[in-house]
């Protein structure tokens, strides 16, 4: 009955998923069982949003040298989480 101007906002998410970095950070910060949840969430994300990552082969453009004598080359394609 008594209309008046009030502060407000409209939020619109334009994304294929409701996943966000905070979805991972909140569990990672807790450690322990939280890290298992992060792995499960990463598995879900890869399976549903990036299925091509599962079958990635070694790529020279995604490899780099660390300078470490024991493991001088890191291949990011061999670690789907990286």
N, C-alpha and C positions, 0 to 999 in steps of 0.2 A: 503493500500500500503506500510506502513512502520512498519512491525511487531517489537515489543520490549517486553521485560518482564515487566509485571505490577503486583502489589500486588493484591491478590484476595482471595476469600474463597468460599467454597461450604458448604451450610447448608442443612442437611437432617433431617426432623422430622419423627420419627418413633413412631407414637402414633395413637390410635383409634379415637382421637378427637383433635381439635385445641384448646380446653379449656386449660387454664393454670391458675395458682394462680393469675397472674396479671389481668385476666379477672374479678376476684372477687374484688381484691384490689382496682382497679381504681374507681369502683363504691362505695365501702364501705367507702373509704376515703372522698368522697363527702358528705356522710350523706344524710339525708332527702329522696328525691326521689331516690337517689342512692341505699339506702338500699332496697327499693322495687325492684329495678333491680337485686340486689344480690339474693333476695328471688326467683324471677322469673328464674334467671340463675340456682340457686340450684334446683328448681323444674324440669327444663329441664334436668339438669345433672342426677338427680336421675331417672327420667322417662326413659331416653334414654340409660344411661350407667350403672345404678345400680338398675334395677327394683325390685330386690329381697329385697331391703331395705324397700319398701312400706309395706310389710307384715311381718316384723320382729316381733317375739314375745320376751318377756322378757328373758334375759339371765343373769345368775348370774355372768358370767365371764366379762360382760360388765357393771356391776354395781359397785359402790364404795361408801364408807361412807365419808361424808364431815365433820362430827363432829358437824354440826349445829343441834340444838334441834328441830327446826321446820320442817326441811326436811333432815333427816339424811342419806338417800340413794338416789343417783342419778343413774337412769337407762338410759344409753345411747341408748338403743334400743327403748325407748319410744319417743325419739327425733331423727327423721330421719336426721336432719341437723347436729346433733352432730357426 
